[in-house]
Amino acid sequence: MTAIRFTAIAALLCGWLSAAEPAPRYDWPFPTTTSKKGLQVQMVDDALALGVKHAALNFNFGQFLAPSGGADQPGWDFEEYTYRFQRGYLEAMDRQIKTLSDQGVVVSLILLAYEPADPDLRRILLHPGYSTNCPNHLTAFNTVTPEGRAWFAAGMEFLAERWSRPDQKFGRVANWIVGNEVNSHWFWANMGRVTMEQFADDHLRTVRLAHTSIRRQSAHSRVYLSLEHHWNIRYPGGDDRQAFAARPFLEYFDRRAKEGGDFDWNVAFHPYPEDLGNPRAWLDKSATPDFTTTPRITFKNLGQLIAFLRQPGFLHDGRQRRVILSEQGFHTPATADGERIQAAAYCYAWKQADRFDGIDSFILHRHVDHAQEGGLMLGLWTHKPGSIAAPDRKKPSYEVFRLADTPEWEKAFAFALPVIGIKSWEELGR
């Protein structure tokens, strides 16, 4: 690929829309739903039976891009070059997305880049600073090199056009989450050992480029930053060049975004309990009622996230940036009452999330227990012994999840009150 093919995208180094930028291809409104209930979906039919209104799906760019693809693979013309993509992967995603969105479910894609084996993909996808010894083999997106930047922009335009069509031929994606838990970047969005400022500047370029590319196709789709629950402290499993606290990151990101021209970025937050092995979030000691000092934001002090984003300096066009809770779950302790405690934890979290009008969705992780998740059993289903995530049996949490946004919620949730140690749900708002 010659350098001349990239000259017309020089402005995308910063990613802003110019005054001459054409109007978005599609201008139909953002979808609305009747509740915040969501799930990271493994089994689409079961998710619909549960009544989900929001769904999150992982999307791996390493399975999407086809740098050696021929004319039989879908393509997108971008700056005098046709970029090719993997038909089989796209059609598999189409089936999930269309089935969900045709039923009114708001679909969020979590955009990821796992370390690929193919040399061409490695050159395109891997961030130049990527460390091959990182634990989860997830790279930050390579929007550093002209080639990587062009593939990312072309891919995002292609996907946004495909999943924003008014006829919903392939289904609709409304939310685009760029990366995963980037304040613990060494583990989930690796670009090597960097300072918070270095990571934020790089990630800002990628998020802005994603936003620009998507809004060329869809006027109302939304782009999100993904953050985990360490708010004023960093994840203790990493040093200060591997992880950082979410609050200073957001403050720096916001300031730098405004310097380059503010845009409509939003927040996909993960308020897991402080101890992932203990689902009793109501006991969290590091979730305190002041966003300037609280070590973590969990479901216990969820309102602090909203209070932070409602500060006048953080508003966008006079409005709070959108918030989705795109991944959080509750471990099932290996005790006689473990499944009951997990179900009560979901009830508690649902009532906390539901009472804040600044939160659009609460997307549970996981659908089915996963054998390779560090011993955590977060699912609504158990998994079959010997399998990784084949569904076996519904847990009590399955039923409270199903009824959470129905008229039967209060009866279904009643068992949780003494487990949590309260007499009524109104106590949570005091």
C-alpha positions as CSV (number, residue, x, y, z in Angstrom):
1,M,0.0,0.0,0.0
2,T,1.6,3.3,-1.1
3,A,1.9,6.4,1.0
4,I,-0.2,8.4,-1.5
5,R,-3.3,6.5,-0.4
6,F,-3.1,8.1,3.0
7,T,-2.5,11.7,2.1
8,A,-6.2,12.5,2.0
9,I,-6.7,11.2,5.6
10,A,-4.0,13.3,7.1
11,A,-6.7,15.1,9.1
12,L,-7.6,11.8,10.7
13,L,-4.4,11.9,12.7
14,C,-6.5,14.0,15.0
15,G,-9.8,12.7,13.8
16,W,-11.9,15.8,13.9
17,L,-14.7,16.5,11.4
18,S,-13.9,19.4,9.1
19,A,-16.4,22.1,8.2
20,A,-16.7,20.4,4.8
21,E,-17.6,17.0,6.3
22,P,-20.8,15.7,4.6
23,A,-24.0,15.0,6.5
24,P,-24.3,11.5,7.9
25,R,-25.6,8.9,5.5
26,Y,-28.4,7.8,7.9
27,D,-30.3,10.1,10.3
28,W,-32.8,8.0,12.1
29,P,-33.2,8.4,15.8
30,F,-31.4,6.5,18.6
31,P,-33.6,3.5,19.7
32,T,-35.6,3.7,22.9
33,T,-36.5,0.9,25.3
34,T,-38.8,0.3,28.3
35,S,-36.1,-0.6,30.8
36,K,-32.4,-0.8,31.5
37,K,-32.2,-4.6,31.6
38,G,-29.3,-6.0,29.6
39,L,-27.0,-9.0,29.2
40,Q,-23.7,-9.9,27.6
41,V,-25.4,-12.4,25.4
42,Q,-24.2,-16.0,24.8
43,M,-27.5,-17.6,23.7
44,V,-29.7,-15.2,21.7
45,D,-33.0,-17.1,22.0
46,D,-32.6,-17.4,25.8
47,A,-31.7,-13.7,26.1
48,L,-34.9,-12.8,24.3
49,A,-36.9,-15.2,26.6
50,L,-35.4,-13.3,29.5
51,G,-36.8,-10.1,28.1
52,V,-33.5,-8.2,27.6
53,K,-33.7,-4.7,26.3
54,H,-30.0,-4.2,25.9
55,A,-27.3,-6.6,24.7
56,A,-23.5,-6.4,24.5
57,L,-21.5,-8.5,22.1
58,N,-17.7,-8.7,21.7
59,F,-16.3,-7.9,18.3
60,N,-12.7,-8.9,17.4
61,F,-11.0,-6.9,14.7
62,G,-8.5,-9.8,14.2
63,Q,-11.3,-11.9,12.9
64,F,-12.9,-9.0,10.9
65,L,-10.1,-7.6,8.8
66,A,-9.0,-9.5,5.6
67,P,-5.8,-7.9,4.2
68,S,-5.3,-10.8,1.8
69,G,-9.0,-11.0,0.9
70,G,-10.2,-11.2,-2.7
71,A,-13.1,-9.7,-4.5
72,D,-15.4,-12.4,-3.0
73,Q,-15.0,-10.7,0.5
74,P,-17.0,-7.6,1.4
75,G,-15.1,-4.4,0.7
76,W,-15.2,-0.7,1.5
77,D,-13.7,1.9,-0.7
78,F,-11.7,4.4,1.3
79,E,-9.2,6.9,0.0
80,E,-8.5,5.2,-3.3
81,Y,-8.2,1.7,-1.9
82,T,-10.7,-1.1,-1.3
83,Y,-10.4,-2.7,2.2
84,R,-11.6,-6.3,2.5
85,F,-13.3,-7.9,5.5
86,Q,-14.1,-11.5,6.5
87,R,-17.5,-12.5,5.2
88,G,-18.0,-15.5,7.5
89,Y,-17.3,-13.5,10.7
90,L,-19.6,-10.6,9.6
91,E,-22.4,-13.0,8.7
92,A,-22.1,-14.7,12.1
93,M,-22.3,-11.3,13.8
94,D,-25.2,-10.3,11.5
95,R,-27.3,-13.3,12.8
96,Q,-26.9,-12.3,16.4
97,I,-27.3,-8.5,15.9
98,K,-30.3,-8.7,13.6
99,T,-32.2,-11.3,15.8
100,L,-31.7,-9.0,18.8
101,S,-32.3,-5.6,17.2
102,D,-35.4,-6.9,15.3
103,Q,-36.9,-7.5,18.7
104,G,-36.2,-3.9,19.9
105,V,-33.0,-4.8,21.8
106,V,-30.4,-2.0,21.8
107,V,-27.1,-3.6,20.7
108,S,-23.7,-2.5,22.0
109,L,-20.5,-3.8,20.3
110,I,-17.3,-4.0,22.4
111,L,-14.5,-3.4,19.9
112,L,-11.5,-5.5,20.7
113,A,-8.2,-6.5,19.0
114,Y,-6.8,-9.8,20.1
115,E,-3.2,-10.5,19.2
116,P,-3.3,-12.3,15.8
117,A,-0.9,-14.8,14.4
118,D,-1.1,-13.6,10.8
119,P,1.9,-11.3,10.0
120,D,-0.2,-8.9,7.9
121,L,-2.8,-8.6,10.7
122,R,0.0,-8.1,13.3
123,R,1.4,-5.2,11.3
124,I,-2.0,-3.6,10.9
125,L,-3.6,-4.2,14.3
126,L,-0.8,-4.4,16.9
127,H,-0.1,-1.1,18.6
128,P,3.6,-0.3,18.0
129,G,4.2,-0.3,21.8
130,Y,2.3,-3.6,22.3
131,S,4.1,-6.0,24.7
132,T,3.7,-9.6,23.7
133,N,4.0,-10.7,27.3
134,C,0.8,-9.0,28.4
135,P,-1.6,-11.4,30.2
136,N,-4.7,-11.3,28.0
137,H,-3.2,-10.7,24.5
138,L,-5.4,-7.7,23.9
139,T,-3.7,-4.8,22.1
140,A,-4.7,-1.2,22.0
141,F,-5.8,-0.3,18.4
142,N,-3.0,0.7,16.1
143,T,-4.1,4.2,15.0
144,V,-0.4,5.3,15.1
145,T,0.8,4.1,11.7
146,P,-0.9,5.4,8.5
147,E,-1.7,1.9,7.5
148,G,-3.2,0.9,10.8
149,R,-5.1,4.2,11.0
150,A,-6.6,3.7,7.5
151,W,-7.7,0.1,8.2
152,F,-9.3,1.2,11.5
153,A,-11.2,4.1,9.9
154,A,-12.3,2.1,6.9
155,G,-13.4,-0.8,9.1
156,M,-15.4,1.5,11.4
157,E,-17.1,3.2,8.4
158,F,-18.0,-0.2,6.9
159,L,-19.4,-1.5,10.1
160,A,-21.4,1.7,10.9
161,E,-22.9,1.7,7.5
162,R,-23.8,-2.0,7.6
163,W,-25.4,-1.8,11.0
164,S,-27.2,1.5,10.7
165,R,-29.3,1.0,7.6
166,P,-32.9,2.1,7.9
167,D,-34.1,-1.3,6.5
168,Q,-32.0,-3.1,9.2
169,K,-31.0,-5.6,6.6
170,F,-28.2,-6.8,8.8
171,G,-29.5,-5.5,12.1
172,R,-28.6,-2.4,14.0
173,V,-25.8,-1.5,16.4
174,A,-26.5,1.7,18.4
175,N,-23.5,1.8,20.8
176,W,-19.8,1.3,20.0
177,I,-17.5,0.7,23.0
178,V,-13.8,1.3,22.0
179,G,-11.7,-1.2,23.9
180,N,-12.2,-2.7,27.4
181,E,-11.4,-1.4,30.8
182,V,-8.7,0.9,29.5
183,N,-7.7,2.3,32.9
184,S,-6.1,-1.1,33.4
185,H,-4.6,-0.9,29.9
186,W,-1.7,-3.4,30.4
187,F,-4.3,-6.1,30.9
188,W,-7.1,-5.1,28.4
189,A,-5.8,-2.6,25.9
190,N,-2.0,-3.0,25.8
191,M,0.4,-0.5,24.3
192,G,3.3,-1.3,26.6
193,R,4.4,0.4,29.7
194,V,3.2,4.0,29.4
195,T,2.1,6.9,31.6
196,M,-1.6,7.8,32.0
197,E,-1.1,10.8,29.9
198,Q,0.6,8.8,27.1
199,F,-2.2,6.3,27.1
200,A,-4.9,8.9,27.2
201,D,-3.5,10.9,24.3
202,D,-3.2,7.7,22.2
203,H,-6.7,6.4,23.1
204,L,-8.2,9.8,22.5
205,R,-7.0,9.7,18.9
206,T,-8.6,6.3,18.5
207,V,-11.9,7.2,20.1
208,R,-12.1,10.4,18.1
209,L,-11.4,8.5,14.9
210,A,-14.1,5.9,15.8
211,H,-16.6,8.7,16.5
212,T,-15.7,10.5,13.2
213,S,-16.0,7.3,11.1
214,I,-19.3,6.2,12.7
215,R,-20.9,9.6,12.5
216,R,-20.2,9.7,8.8
217,Q,-22.7,6.9,8.5
218,S,-25.0,7.3,11.5
219,A,-26.1,10.6,13.0
220,H,-27.1,9.3,16.4
221,S,-24.9,6.2,17.2
222,R,-22.8,6.6,20.3
223,V,-19.2,6.0,21.1
224,Y,-18.0,5.0,24.6
225,L,-14.9,4.8,26.8
226,S,-14.7,1.6,28.9
227,L,-13.6,1.9,32.5
228,E,-13.4,-0.5,35.5
229,H,-14.3,0.4,39.1
230,H,-11.0,1.7,40.4
231,W,-11.8,5.4,40.7
232,N,-9.2,7.2,42.8
233,I,-6.8,4.3,43.1
234,R,-5.4,2.1,40.3
235,Y,-5.8,-1.6,40.0
236,P,-3.4,-3.0,42.6
237,G,-2.3,-5.8,40.3
238,G,-0.4,-3.4,38.1
239,D,2.1,-0.6,38.6
240,D,1.6,3.1,37.6
241,R,2.6,2.3,34.0
242,Q,0.2,-0.6,33.7
243,A,-2.9,0.9,35.3
244,F,-4.3,4.1,36.6
245,A,-7.3,5.5,38.4
246,A,-10.4,6.3,36.3
247,R,-11.1,9.8,37.7
248,P,-7.9,11.5,36.8
249,F,-8.0,9.7,33.4
250,L,-11.4,11.1,32.6
251,E,-10.4,14.6,33.7
252,Y,-7.3,14.5,31.5
253,F,-9.2,12.9,28.6
254,D,-11.9,15.5,28.8
255,R,-9.4,18.4,28.9
256,R,-7.4,17.0,25.9
257,A,-10.6,16.3,23.9
258,K,-11.8,19.9,24.4
259,E,-8.4,21.2,23.3
260,G,-8.8,19.4,20.0
261,G,-12.5,20.1,19.6
262,D,-15.0,18.5,21.9
263,F,-17.1,15.6,20.6
264,D,-19.8,13.2,21.8
265,W,-17.9,10.6,23.8
266,N,-19.7,8.7,26.6
267,V,-18.9,6.3,29.4
268,A,-19.3,2.5,29.6
269,F,-18.6,1.8,33.3
270,H,-18.1,-1.5,35.2
271,P,-19.1,-1.1,38.8
272,Y,-18.2,-4.6,40.0
273,P,-18.1,-5.2,43.8
274,E,-14.8,-4.2,45.4
275,D,-13.9,-7.9,45.7
276,L,-14.9,-9.8,42.6
277,G,-15.2,-13.0,44.7
278,N,-17.7,-11.5,47.1
279,P,-21.0,-10.4,45.5
280,R,-22.2,-8.5,48.6
281,A,-21.6,-5.0,47.1
282,W,-23.7,-3.5,49.9
283,L,-20.7,-4.3,52.3
284,D,-18.1,-2.6,50.1
285,K,-15.8,-0.5,52.3
286,S,-13.9,1.2,49.5
287,A,-17.1,2.7,47.9
288,T,-17.6,5.9,49.8
289,P,-20.0,8.8,49.2
290,D,-17.6,11.4,47.7
291,F,-16.3,11.1,44.1
292,T,-13.2,13.2,45.0
293,T,-11.9,10.6,47.5
294,T,-13.7,7.2,47.1
295,P,-11.2,4.5,46.1
296,R,-13.8,2.7,44.0
297,I,-17.2,3.2,42.4
298,T,-19.3,0.1,42.8
299,F,-23.1,-0.4,43.0
300,K,-22.9,0.8,46.6
301,N,-22.0,4.4,45.6
302,L,-23.1,4.4,42.0
303,G,-24.5,7.8,42.3
304,Q,-21.0,9.3,42.6
305,L,-20.4,8.5,39.0
306,I,-23.4,10.5,37.9
307,A,-22.5,13.3,40.3
308,F,-19.1,13.5,38.8
309,L,-20.4,13.6,35.2
310,R,-23.0,16.2,36.0
311,Q,-20.3,18.8,37.0
312,P,-20.8,21.7,34.6
313,G,-17.3,21.3,33.2
314,F,-18.0,17.7,32.1
315,L,-21.3,18.4,30.2
316,H,-21.5,18.1,26.5
317,D,-23.8,20.5,24.7
318,G,-25.3,21.2,28.2
319,R,-26.1,17.6,28.9
320,Q,-24.6,14.8,30.9
321,R,-22.6,12.3,28.9
322,R,-24.5,9.0,28.5
323,V,-23.6,6.2,30.8
324,I,-24.1,2.5,30.3
325,L,-23.1,-0.2,32.7
326,S,-21.7,-2.5,30.0
327,E,-20.1,-5.2,32.1
328,Q,-20.5,-6.3,35.7
329,G,-21.5,-9.5,37.4
330,F,-21.8,-11.3,40.7
331,H,-19.9,-14.4,41.7
332,T,-21.7,-17.4,43.1
333,P,-19.9,-18.3,46.4
334,A,-19.2,-22.0,46.8
335,T,-21.5,-22.3,49.9
336,A,-24.9,-23.8,50.6
337,D,-26.5,-20.4,50.2
338,G,-24.1,-19.1,47.4
339,E,-26.7,-19.1,44.7
340,R,-29.2,-17.2,46.9
341,I,-26.5,-14.6,47.7
342,Q,-25.7,-14.1,44.0
343,A,-29.4,-13.6,43.2
344,A,-29.7,-11.1,46.1
345,A,-26.7,-9.2,44.7
346,Y,-28.4,-8.9,41.4
347,C,-31.6,-7.5,43.1
348,Y,-29.5,-5.0,45.0
349,A,-27.6,-3.9,41.9
350,W,-30.7,-3.7,39.8
351,K,-32.5,-1.4,42.3
352,Q,-29.4,0.8,42.6
353,A,-29.0,1.2,38.8
354,D,-32.7,1.6,38.1
355,R,-33.0,4.6,40.4
356,F,-30.5,6.8,38.6
357,D,-32.0,8.5,35.5
358,G,-28.4,9.2,34.3
359,I,-27.8,5.5,33.5
360,D,-29.2,4.1,30.3
361,S,-28.6,0.4,30.8
362,F,-27.3,-2.3,33.2
363,I,-25.8,-5.1,31.1
364,L,-25.0,-8.2,33.2
365,H,-21.9,-10.4,32.7
366,R,-22.3,-13.4,32.4
367,H,-25.0,-15.4,30.7
368,V,-23.4,-18.8,31.6
369,D,-20.6,-19.6,34.1
370,H,-17.2,-19.7,32.4
371,A,-14.6,-22.2,33.4
372,Q,-11.7,-19.9,32.4
373,E,-12.6,-16.8,34.3
374,G,-10.3,-17.1,37.3
375,G,-12.6,-19.2,39.3
376,L,-15.5,-16.7,39.1
377,M,-18.9,-18.1,38.5
378,L,-20.9,-15.1,37.3
379,G,-23.6,-16.7,35.1
380,L,-27.3,-16.9,35.3
381,W,-26.7,-20.5,34.3
382,T,-24.2,-23.0,35.6
383,H,-22.0,-24.7,33.0
384,K,-21.8,-28.4,32.3
385,P,-19.0,-30.1,34.2
386,G,-16.0,-30.5,32.0
387,S,-17.1,-27.7,29.5
388,I,-15.9,-24.1,29.3
389,A,-19.4,-22.5,29.1
390,A,-22.0,-25.0,27.9
391,P,-25.2,-24.1,29.7
392,D,-26.4,-26.7,32.3
393,R,-28.8,-25.4,34.9
394,K,-30.6,-22.1,35.6
395,K,-29.6,-20.5,38.9
396,P,-32.0,-18.5,41.1
397,S,-30.5,-15.3,39.6
398,Y,-32.1,-16.3,36.3
399,E,-35.6,-15.9,37.6
400,V,-35.0,-12.6,39.4
401,F,-33.3,-11.3,36.2
402,R,-36.3,-12.3,34.1
403,L,-38.7,-10.5,36.4
404,A,-36.6,-7.5,37.2
405,D,-38.5,-5.1,35.0
406,T,-42.0,-6.6,35.2
407,P,-44.9,-6.0,37.6
408,E,-43.8,-9.1,39.5
409,W,-40.4,-7.7,40.5
410,E,-41.3,-6.9,44.1
411,K,-42.5,-10.4,44.9
412,A,-39.5,-11.9,43.2
413,F,-37.1,-9.6,45.0
414,A,-38.5,-9.9,48.5
415,F,-36.2,-12.8,49.5
416,A,-33.2,-10.4,49.0
417,L,-34.2,-7.8,51.7
418,P,-33.0,-9.8,54.7
419,V,-29.9,-11.0,52.9
420,I,-28.9,-7.4,52.2
421,G,-30.0,-6.4,55.7
422,I,-32.8,-3.9,54.9
423,K,-36.5,-3.8,55.4
424,S,-37.5,-2.0,52.2
425,W,-36.0,-1.0,48.9
426,E,-36.6,2.7,49.7
427,E,-33.8,2.5,52.2
428,L,-31.3,2.4,49.3
429,G,-32.1,6.0,48.4
430,R,-31.5,7.4,51.8
